[in-house]
Amino acid sequence: MKISCPKCALILGLMLCVFPLQAKKTKYVTLKPDDFKVKIEQTVNPCVIDVRSAGDFEFGHISGAINLNHNELQFISELKRQCSNTDDPIFVYCNLGKTSKLAAQKIVENGFTNVYNLKGGVMAWRKKFSLVTE
């Protein structure tokens, strides 16, 4: 099959446009509880986000966490208010680690570049570390 030069140029142009964009796409990092805790402790003024219900949050959460519902329309605006620098680390967790994956992806899509998700959520955290109710 013969391909003309204009078609080659178009294909090459599309490849050059699409692949660099994919390479620049920032993703969140999922960490096990031990690594999540160490990373929080190594961070000055960490922004820890609990995306569970308010009732679950009151029952017990990671020390210093802020409770934000990722399904609310103002989730990102409230996140930006609480964690204003988009380059600072954001630590997000839920009950089992599935909802926080969705929240972490939403956070990344809104310009935050340093996002960590807790693998296994609070259920995994509680096997090794305590929660606070303050």
N, CA, C and O atoms as a DFTB+ gen file, in Angstrom:
536 C
 N C O
     1  1       0.838      -1.169       0.000
     2  2       0.000       0.000       0.000
     3  2       0.887       1.237       0.000
     4  3       1.841       1.340       0.771
     5  1       0.557       2.159      -0.868
     6  2       1.343       3.378      -1.014
     7  2       0.705       4.502      -0.200
     8  3      -0.491       4.768      -0.318
     9  1       1.533       5.164       0.638
    10  2       1.058       6.294       1.433
    11  2       1.741       7.548       0.929
    12  3       2.963       7.601       0.788
    13  1       0.932       8.550       0.661
    14  2       1.499       9.793       0.138
    15  2       2.166      10.591       1.252
    16  3       1.875      10.383       2.430
    17  1       3.053      11.495       0.881
    18  2       3.778      12.335       1.839
    19  2       2.852      13.163       2.713
    20  3       3.108      13.267       3.912
    21  1       1.780      13.763       2.178
    22  2       0.884      14.527       3.050
    23  2       0.259      13.655       4.151
    24  3       0.082      14.109       5.281
    25  1      -0.067      12.416       3.816
    26  2      -0.631      11.515       4.825
    27  2       0.421      11.179       5.875
    28  3       0.106      11.124       7.064
    29  1       1.659      10.955       5.459
    30  2       2.748      10.671       6.403
    31  2       2.958      11.858       7.334
    32  3       3.122      11.690       8.543
    33  1       2.952      13.035       6.772
    34  2       3.161      14.239       7.564
    35  2       2.031      14.413       8.587
    36  3       2.277      14.788       9.733
    37  1       0.811      14.141       8.169
    38  2      -0.329      14.250       9.068
    39  2      -0.219      13.242      10.209
    40  3      -0.417      13.596      11.371
    41  1       0.092      12.006       9.887
    42  2       0.239      10.963      10.905
    43  2       1.373      11.304      11.869
    44  3       1.210      11.198      13.084
    45  1       2.500      11.707      11.336
    46  2       3.647      12.078      12.169
    47  2       3.297      13.270      13.056
    48  3       3.649      13.286      14.236
    49  1       2.625      14.245      12.513
    50  2       2.219      15.422      13.276
    51  2       1.297      15.065      14.430
    52  3       1.453      15.571      15.541
    53  1       0.335      14.189      14.160
    54  2      -0.574      13.743      15.215
    55  2       0.167      12.986      16.304
    56  3      -0.111      13.173      17.489
    57  1       1.107      12.135      15.915
    58  2       1.887      11.372      16.884
    59  2       2.709      12.303      17.763
    60  3       2.800      12.096      18.973
    61  1       3.299      13.311      17.172
    62  2       4.117      14.260      17.933
    63  2       3.274      15.089      18.884
    64  3       3.749      15.491      19.946
    65  1       2.032      15.348      18.514
    66  2       1.140      16.121      19.378
    67  2       0.578      15.281      20.514
    68  3       0.503      15.753      21.649
    69  1       0.186      14.058      20.234
    70  2      -0.482      13.216      21.225
    71  2       0.494      12.620      22.238
    72  3       0.233      12.690      23.439
    73  1       1.593      12.044      21.802
    74  2       2.487      11.355      22.712
    75  2       3.142      12.263      23.753
    76  3       3.246      11.853      24.909
    77  1       3.586      13.470      23.409
    78  2       4.125      14.336      24.461
    79  2       3.095      14.700      25.521
    80  3       3.443      14.832      26.694
    81  1       1.831      14.865      25.130
    82  2       0.788      15.176      26.090
    83  2       0.580      14.012      27.052
    84  3       0.364      14.222      28.246
    85  1       0.642      12.807      26.547
    86  2       0.483      11.649      27.409
    87  2       1.662      11.521      28.363
    88  3       1.472      11.129      29.514
    89  1       2.850      11.834      27.927
    90  2       4.030      11.732      28.765
    91  2       3.997      12.742      29.901
    92  3       4.531      12.476      30.978
    93  1       3.372      13.907      29.677
    94  2       3.320      14.953      30.684
    95  2       2.195      14.747      31.684
    96  3       2.166      15.425      32.711
    97  1       1.278      13.843      31.420
    98  2       0.124      13.630      32.280
    99  2       0.582      13.198      33.671
   100  3       1.271      12.189      33.823
   101  1       0.197      13.963      34.668
   102  2       0.574      13.669      36.043
   103  2      -0.413      12.685      36.637
   104  3      -1.617      12.783      36.404
   105  1       0.094      11.749      37.396
   106  2      -0.747      10.768      38.058
   107  2      -0.505      10.837      39.553
   108  3       0.505      11.369      40.014
   109  1      -1.435      10.301      40.285
   110  2      -1.245      10.194      41.729
   111  2      -0.448       8.923      42.024
   112  3      -0.317       8.044      41.173
   113  1       0.079       8.847      43.244
   114  2       0.865       7.688      43.681
   115  2       0.109       7.002      44.810
   116  3      -0.334       7.660      45.750
   117  1      -0.039       5.696      44.724
   118  2      -0.680       4.941      45.795
   119  2       0.404       4.366      46.693
   120  3       1.339       3.714      46.227
   121  1       0.261       4.621      47.999
   122  2       1.251       4.166      48.973
   123  2       0.623       3.254      50.013
   124  3      -0.534       3.437      50.390
   125  1       1.383       2.276      50.472
   126  2       0.968       1.424      51.589
   127  2       0.964       2.284      52.855
   128  3       1.617       3.326      52.896
   129  1       0.232       1.856      53.888
   130  2       0.124       2.657      55.107
   131  2       1.464       3.109      55.701
   132  3       1.594       4.268      56.093
   133  1       2.450       2.231      55.774
   134  2       3.756       2.616      56.332
   135  2       4.371       3.774      55.550
   136  3       4.836       4.749      56.141
   137  1       4.372       3.665      54.236
   138  2       4.964       4.698      53.383
   139  2       4.145       5.986      53.408
   140  3       4.700       7.084      53.383
   141  1       2.826       5.843      53.459
   142  2       1.920       6.987      53.543
   143  2       2.208       7.783      54.819
   144  3       2.308       9.010      54.784
   145  1       2.342       7.073      55.945
   146  2       2.618       7.711      57.233
   147  2       3.969       8.417      57.229
   148  3       4.079       9.553      57.690
   149  1       4.999       7.746      56.709
   150  2       6.337       8.341      56.644
   151  2       6.322       9.594      55.784
   152  3       6.907      10.614      56.150
   153  1       5.656       9.516      54.648
   154  2       5.602      10.664      53.725
   155  2       4.889      11.854      54.383
   156  3       5.314      12.999      54.223
   157  1       3.820      11.585      55.113
   158  2       3.121      12.649      55.834
   159  2       4.054      13.272      56.869
   160  3       4.143      14.495      56.980
   161  1       4.745      12.424      57.621
   162  2       5.642      12.907      58.677
   163  2       6.808      13.720      58.117
   164  3       7.323      14.605      58.800
   165  1       7.225      13.437      56.904
   166  2       8.337      14.148      56.269
   167  2       7.901      15.468      55.619
   168  3       8.739      16.243      55.159
   169  1       6.608      15.713      55.586
   170  2       6.061      16.885      54.912
   171  2       5.737      17.984      55.920
   172  3       5.089      17.731      56.935
   173  1       6.188      19.197      55.637
   174  2       5.838      20.348      56.459
   175  2       4.407      20.753      56.104
   176  3       4.096      20.973      54.934
   177  1       3.550      20.851      57.097
   178  2       2.134      21.204      56.900
   179  2       1.459      20.343      55.830
   180  3       0.991      20.870      54.821
   181  1       1.404      19.035      56.038
   182  2       0.773      18.178      55.028
   183  2      -0.720      18.462      54.903
   184  3      -1.382      18.826      55.874
   185  1      -1.225      18.291      53.712
   186  2      -2.651      18.451      53.449
   187  2      -3.223      17.035      53.315
   188  3      -3.089      16.389      52.276
   189  1      -3.862      16.573      54.394
   190  2      -4.406      15.219      54.453
   191  2      -5.918      15.317      54.306
   192  3      -6.591      15.975      55.099
   193  1      -6.444      14.651      53.275
   194  2      -7.859      14.745      52.942
   195  2      -8.550      13.400      53.134
   196  3      -8.170      12.403      52.521
   197  1      -9.568      13.384      53.990
   198  2     -10.398      12.212      54.242
   199  2     -11.678      12.399      53.434
   200  3     -12.423      13.348      53.677
   201  1     -11.944      11.516      52.484
   202  2     -13.122      11.660      51.623
   203  2     -14.284      10.762      52.057
   204  3     -15.219      10.545      51.286
   205  1     -14.231      10.242      53.275
   206  2     -15.331       9.439      53.798
   207  2     -16.463      10.346      54.275
   208  3     -16.342      11.570      54.219
   209  1     -17.540       9.765      54.735
   210  2     -18.670      10.548      55.241
   211  2     -18.264      11.282      56.520
   212  3     -17.296      10.912      57.184
   213  1     -19.013      12.315      56.847
   214  2     -18.746      13.086      58.067
   215  2     -18.853      12.194      59.306
   216  3     -18.079      12.348      60.251
   217  1     -19.805      11.268      59.303
   218  2     -19.964      10.343      60.435
   219  2     -18.763       9.438      60.607
   220  3     -18.293       9.237      61.726
   221  1     -18.264       8.894      59.521
   222  2     -17.069       8.046      59.581
   223  2     -15.866       8.853      60.053
   224  3     -15.050       8.370      60.837
   225  1     -15.767      10.078      59.571
   226  2     -14.669      10.958      59.957
   227  2     -14.697      11.210      61.463
   228  3     -13.663      11.124      62.124
   229  1     -15.870      11.521      62.007
   230  2     -16.008      11.789      63.441
   231  2     -15.696      10.561      64.276
   232  3     -15.193      10.686      65.392
   233  1     -15.985       9.382      63.756
   234  2     -15.718       8.133      64.474
   235  2     -14.218       7.894      64.623
   236  3     -13.786       7.274      65.595
   237  1     -13.421       8.378      63.675
   238  2     -11.968       8.242      63.740
   239  2     -11.335       8.542      62.400
   240  3     -11.821       8.099      61.359
   241  1     -10.226       9.311      62.427
   242  2      -9.529       9.692      61.202
   243  2      -8.037       9.842      61.487
   244  3      -7.608       9.825      62.641
   245  1      -7.267       9.986      60.437
   246  2      -5.828      10.203      60.568
   247  2      -5.620      11.607      61.127
   248  3      -6.279      12.560      60.710
   249  1      -4.707      11.717      62.062
   250  2      -4.441      12.998      62.715
   251  2      -4.133      14.093      61.693
   252  3      -3.318      13.907      60.788
   253  1      -4.800      15.235      61.856
   254  2      -4.576      16.380      60.985
   255  2      -5.397      16.374      59.704
   256  3      -5.295      17.299      58.898
   257  1      -6.207      15.347      59.508
   258  2      -6.982      15.230      58.271
   259  2      -8.130      16.233      58.227
   260  3      -8.659      16.649      59.258
   261  1      -8.497      16.606      57.011
   262  2      -9.631      17.473      56.722
   263  2     -10.668      16.606      56.017
   264  3     -10.325      15.847      55.110
   265  1     -11.919      16.709      56.417
   266  2     -12.974      15.911      55.810
   267  2     -13.626      16.685      54.669
   268  3     -14.256      17.718      54.897
   269  1     -13.474      16.185      53.438
   270  2     -14.091      16.793      52.257
   271  2     -14.814      15.717      51.458
   272  3     -14.268      14.638      51.227
   273  1     -16.028      16.007      51.041
   274  2     -16.795      15.077      50.223
   275  2     -16.435      15.308      48.760
   276  3     -16.718      16.370      48.205
   277  1     -15.811      14.312      48.140
   278  2     -15.350      14.489      46.755
   279  2     -16.485      14.546      45.741
   280  3     -16.253      14.888      44.581
   281  1     -17.707      14.219      46.152
   282  2     -18.856      14.270      45.248
   283  2     -19.549      15.630      45.248
   284  3     -20.400      15.888      44.396
   285  1     -19.201      16.491      46.181
   286  2     -19.821      17.812      46.225
   287  2     -19.219      18.714      45.153
   288  3     -18.044      18.595      44.805
   289  1     -20.046      19.614      44.643
   290  2     -19.606      20.527      43.586
   291  2     -18.430      21.399      44.023
   292  3     -17.566      21.723      43.208
   293  1     -18.387      21.776      45.283
   294  2     -17.340      22.665      45.764
   295  2     -16.101      21.911      46.250
   296  3     -15.238      22.514      46.887
   297  1     -15.990      20.628      45.971
   298  2     -14.848      19.833      46.436
   299  2     -13.512      20.467      46.038
   300  3     -12.649      20.668      46.892
   301  1     -13.336      20.779      44.774
   302  2     -12.052      21.317      44.305
   303  2     -11.822      22.725      44.838
   304  3     -10.706      23.055      45.238
   305  1     -12.852      23.555      44.852
   306  2     -12.652      24.915      45.377
   307  2     -12.307      24.876      46.861
   308  3     -11.473      25.657      47.320
   309  1     -12.933      23.984      47.613
   310  2     -12.605      23.847      49.038
   311  2     -11.201      23.258      49.215
   312  3     -10.467      23.662      50.116
   313  1     -10.837      22.318      48.368
   314  2      -9.488      21.750      48.411
   315  2      -8.448      22.836      48.147
   316  3      -7.431      22.916      48.837
   317  1      -8.711      23.666      47.148
   318  2      -7.784      24.757      46.831
   319  2      -7.700      25.765      47.966
   320  3      -6.648      26.364      48.187
   321  1      -8.798      25.957      48.685
   322  2      -8.782      26.855      49.837
   323  2      -7.950      26.262      50.978
   324  3      -7.183      26.968      51.632
   325  1      -8.111      24.965      51.204
   326  2      -7.397      24.285      52.295
   327  2      -5.934      24.002      51.944
   328  3      -5.058      24.090      52.804
   329  1      -5.677      23.665      50.691
   330  2      -4.342      23.276      50.221
   331  2      -4.019      24.155      49.011
   332  3      -4.145      23.715      47.868
   333  1      -3.612      25.370      49.261
   334  2      -3.534      26.375      48.208
   335  2      -2.431      26.171      47.178
   336  3      -2.608      26.562      46.024
   337  1      -1.309      25.578      47.545
   338  2      -0.201      25.411      46.604
   339  2      -0.357      24.085      45.857
   340  3      -0.320      23.021      46.475
   341  1      -0.529      24.140      44.555
   342  2      -0.776      22.928      43.765
   343  2       0.436      21.998      43.685
   344  3       0.307      20.860      43.232
   345  1       1.607      22.464      44.118
   346  2       2.797      21.608      44.117
   347  2       3.024      20.908      45.454
   348  3       3.808      19.962      45.529
   349  1       2.350      21.361      46.506
   350  2       2.507      20.738      47.816
   351  2       1.857      19.357      47.829
   352  3       0.868      19.130      47.132
   353  1       2.407      18.437      48.618
   354  2       1.825      17.088      48.685
   355  2       0.411      17.086      49.262
   356  3       0.122      17.768      50.244
   357  1      -0.450      16.314      48.637
   358  2      -1.804      16.088      49.130
   359  2      -1.943      14.589      49.366
   360  3      -1.633      13.774      48.496
   361  1      -2.411      14.245      50.555
   362  2      -2.587      12.854      50.950
   363  2      -4.082      12.599      51.072
   364  3      -4.759      13.246      51.871
   365  1      -4.595      11.672      50.298
   366  2      -6.035      11.418      50.265
   367  2      -6.319       9.964      50.625
   368  3      -5.597       9.050      50.226
   369  1      -7.398       9.777      51.395
   370  2      -7.773       8.415      51.767
   371  2      -9.274       8.312      51.986
   372  3      -9.969       9.315      52.149
   373  1      -9.756       7.077      51.986
   374  2     -11.160       6.779      52.240
   375  2     -11.216       5.555      53.147
   376  3     -10.296       5.324      53.931
   377  1     -12.266       4.782      53.048
   378  2     -12.407       3.609      53.901
   379  2     -11.577       2.423      53.407
   380  3     -10.879       1.782      54.193
   381  1     -11.655       2.131      52.105
   382  2     -10.963       0.961      51.539
   383  2      -9.929       1.297      50.469
   384  3      -9.187       0.416      50.036
   385  1      -9.866       2.549      50.038
   386  2      -8.900       2.953      49.031
   387  2      -9.457       3.094      47.626
   388  3      -8.736       3.488      46.709
   389  1     -10.728       2.776      47.446
   390  2     -11.324       2.861      46.107
   391  2     -11.884       4.258      45.822
   392  3     -11.627       4.821      44.758
   393  1     -12.630       4.808      46.744
   394  2     -13.188       6.145      46.570
   395  2     -12.073       7.180      46.503
   396  3     -12.156       8.142      45.739
   397  1     -11.036       6.981      47.302
   398  2      -9.931       7.942      47.298
   399  2      -9.169       7.918      45.979
   400  3      -8.552       8.917      45.609
   401  1      -9.200       6.795      45.262
   402  2      -8.589       6.766      43.924
   403  2      -9.323       7.729      42.994
   404  3      -8.694       8.466      42.234
   405  1     -10.641       7.720      43.058
   406  2     -11.441       8.634      42.235
   407  2     -11.163      10.081      42.629
   408  3     -11.021      10.952      41.771
   409  1     -11.087      10.326      43.936
   410  2     -10.809      11.680      44.412
   411  2      -9.403      12.109      43.999
   412  3      -9.209      13.246      43.570
   413  1      -8.420      11.215      44.123
   414  2      -7.041      11.541      43.743
   415  2      -6.960      11.893      42.264
   416  3      -6.266      12.835      41.884
   417  1      -7.668      11.140      41.432
   418  2      -7.674      11.431      40.000
   419  2      -8.294      12.792      39.729
   420  3      -7.790      13.551      38.901
   421  1      -9.381      13.107      40.418
   422  2     -10.038      14.408      40.259
   423  2      -9.103      15.535      40.704
   424  3      -9.059      16.593      40.076
   425  1      -8.366      15.307      41.776
   426  2      -7.423      16.308      42.286
   427  2      -6.323      16.561      41.259
   428  3      -5.983      17.711      40.979
   429  1      -5.773      15.494      40.700
   430  2      -4.723      15.611      39.677
   431  2      -5.252      16.338      38.449
   432  3      -4.570      17.198      37.893
   433  1      -6.451      16.000      38.028
   434  2      -7.048      16.629      36.846
   435  2      -7.272      18.130      37.039
   436  3      -7.441      18.870      36.070
   437  1      -7.270      18.566      38.289
   438  2      -7.473      19.985      38.585
   439  2      -6.181      20.708      38.938
   440  3      -6.203      21.746      39.599
   441  1      -5.053      20.154      38.493
   442  2      -3.794      20.877      38.552
   443  2      -2.852      20.561      39.692
   444  3      -1.740      21.088      39.726
   445  1      -3.256      19.723      40.624
   446  2      -2.351      19.346      41.707
   447  2      -1.394      18.271      41.195
   448  3      -1.806      17.337      40.507
   449  1      -0.128      18.410      41.536
   450  2       0.894      17.561      40.916
   451  2       1.552      16.565      41.854
   452  3       2.349      15.740      41.408
   453  1       1.240      16.620      43.138
   454  2       1.936      15.800      44.121
   455  2       0.894      15.132      45.023
   456  3       0.725      15.522      46.178
   457  1       0.196      14.122      44.488
   458  2      -0.959      13.535      45.166
   459  2      -0.670      12.078      45.526
   460  3      -0.181      11.298      44.708
   461  1      -0.990      11.734      46.785
   462  2      -0.758      10.385      47.297
   463  2      -2.070       9.792      47.790
   464  3      -2.833      10.450      48.498
   465  1      -2.326       8.548      47.412
   466  2      -3.514       7.811      47.806
   467  2      -3.106       6.699      48.774
   468  3      -2.094       6.030      48.563
   469  1      -3.894       6.503      49.835
   470  2      -3.616       5.454      50.818
   471  2      -4.174       4.120      50.338
   472  3      -5.387       3.954      50.213
   473  1      -3.287       3.178      50.072
   474  2      -3.697       1.841      49.623
   475  2      -4.429       1.129      50.756
   476  3      -3.909       1.007      51.866
   477  1      -5.624       0.668      50.467
   478  2      -6.411      -0.047      51.469
   479  2      -7.169       0.857      52.424
   480  3      -7.908       0.372      53.281
   481  1      -6.996       2.162      52.288
   482  2      -7.729       3.135      53.090
   483  2      -7.530       3.001      54.583
   484  3      -6.534       2.451      55.052
   485  1      -8.500       3.516      55.320
   486  2      -8.452       3.499      56.784
   487  2      -8.424       2.071      57.323
   488  3      -7.828       1.813      58.369
   489  1      -9.056       1.162      56.625
   490  2      -9.069      -0.233      57.091
   491  2      -7.654      -0.786      57.163
   492  3      -7.316      -1.495      58.112
   493  1      -6.828      -0.476      56.184
   494  2      -5.427      -0.925      56.203
   495  2      -4.633      -0.123      57.230
   496  3      -3.781      -0.678      57.923
   497  1      -4.902       1.173      57.334
   498  2      -4.204       2.045      58.290
   499  2      -4.389       1.539      59.723
   500  3      -3.433       1.469      60.495
   501  1      -5.639       1.185      60.069
   502  2      -5.963       0.781      61.444
   503  2      -5.288      -0.509      61.868
   504  3      -5.197      -0.787      63.064
   505  1      -4.822      -1.290      60.937
   506  2      -4.115      -2.524      61.296
   507  2      -2.762      -2.220      61.928
   508  3      -2.217      -3.050      62.655
   509  1      -2.212      -1.031      61.656
   510  2      -0.878      -0.664      62.156
   511  2      -0.868       0.589      63.008
   512  3      -0.050       0.718      63.918
   513  1      -1.773       1.514      62.718
   514  2      -1.733       2.824      63.366
   515  2      -3.099       3.197      63.923
   516  3      -4.126       2.660      63.506
   517  1      -3.093       4.114      64.861
   518  2      -4.344       4.540      65.470
   519  2      -4.957       5.714      64.709
   520  3      -4.306       6.382      63.906
   521  1      -6.226       5.930      64.995
   522  2      -6.977       7.060      64.466
   523  2      -7.276       8.013      65.614
   524  3      -7.211       7.629      66.781
   525  1      -7.597       9.236      65.284
   526  2      -7.973      10.217      66.310
   527  2      -9.416      10.620      66.105
   528  3      -9.973      10.456      65.019
   529  1     -10.026      11.159      67.172
   530  2     -11.410      11.607      67.084
   531  2     -11.531      13.093      67.412
   532  3     -12.641      13.603      67.569
   533  1     -10.424      13.776      67.514
   534  2     -10.426      15.209      67.862
   535  2     -11.034      16.069      66.800
   536  3     -11.103      17.288      66.957
